[in-house]
Amino acid sequence: NSVFDHVVRAPEDPILGVTVAYNKDASPVKLNLGVGAYRTEEGKPLVLNVVRRAEQMLVNNSSRVKEYLPIVGLADFNKLSAKLILGADSPAVQENRVTTVQCLSGTGSLRVGAEFLARHYHQRTIYIPQPTWGNHLKIFGLAGLSVKTYRYFCPSTRGLNFQGLLEDLGSAPSGAIVLLHACAHNPTGVDPTPQQWEQIRQLMRSKALLPFFDSAYQGFASGNLDIDAQPIRMFVADGGECFVAQSYAKNMGLYGERVGALSIVCRSADVASRVESQLKLVIRPMYSNPPIHGASIVAMILKDRNMFQEWTIELKAMADRIISMRQKLFDALRSRGTPGDWSHIIKQIGMFTFTGLNSEQVAFMTKEYHIYMTSDGRISMAGLSSRTVPHLADAIHAAVT
Ligand code: PMP
């Protein structure tokens, strides 16, 4: 008898569970479009050349030690991360109004931000888009915030439900926190236009809603780091406060290194430094201090002009390959005469396409075609290649006819 006999088996994580099922499938044509990680044309994981180069330099540096980092992480990494997302000439950075702490990738940055808000912010309600990345609900809920949703996606147009979004944020209580995907919304691939962002900004500032940006795909959506950061920079340019969680998982391919940052843009340098002192109290009992290796890679690449340049080229190549997969899949469905309007495949941006396939169609494609994806019909474009597009198009065609 175990003292844990009463423990019931928990369900698999809906996203990571897709990979578990995929791994069990012995079919040679199986295809995993579930998990959000970049794959090459050959279907292989990619380590960027610039990352390998940075790692080599770290290994060769014999004066490098493995001492603990400070609670807030690597100072260079934090400063450079704030500049990367807010812009090199951001007044907020220059005025020292931003506190940045290195966290465990995007997830850890969101969690640290959520814990801080639960302790120090007067409004304990956060609005997250419907739908959103499944982990958001749990991250903010477990931190003790009350989680509500705002309308985001319109199933009939497979685009943004802008009216619904404005209505829901418009009726949110003053001061409420609002989670915004900075770009490449997961799972829908639907982002507001710059004009719509401006309207969202005006509405939110007029009601003192607090923006919390989740930036997991900077550079991955358009291929350009500055363009993808534009919505955040609009909110910072008005002088107001906001939270930003950054991840280097996708844009530097550092998934398992768990490198990310939380930046809190404050009204003054004095507030920022007091906020940082409290962030340390949040972090210390959770994991004491963050790991050194990944952040050292990122800091080296962001600091060196040549390496930074090399990174932007490799990043653009990843974004471009994803965009080309959208076109190939769209063309393949067209050439098969698959019923329906599939233009959302080329209109949506970022890593995912929200296909509109329902859970029965997804189950059919898994059973008959060994194609794995989340049951909401989200497919990772980054997991596709020229070789596998026809197989996917055949499966979609069969599922909808
Ligand atoms: N936010 C969004 C919207 C995401 O899609 C992801 C990754 N799937 C994350 C945050 C966090 O990822 P990580 O913790 O690996 O950086």
Residues whose N, C-alpha, C, O or C-beta is under 5 A from the ligand:
A	BS01	PMP	G36 L104 S105 G106 T107 G108 W133 N186 D214 A216 S247 A249 Y255
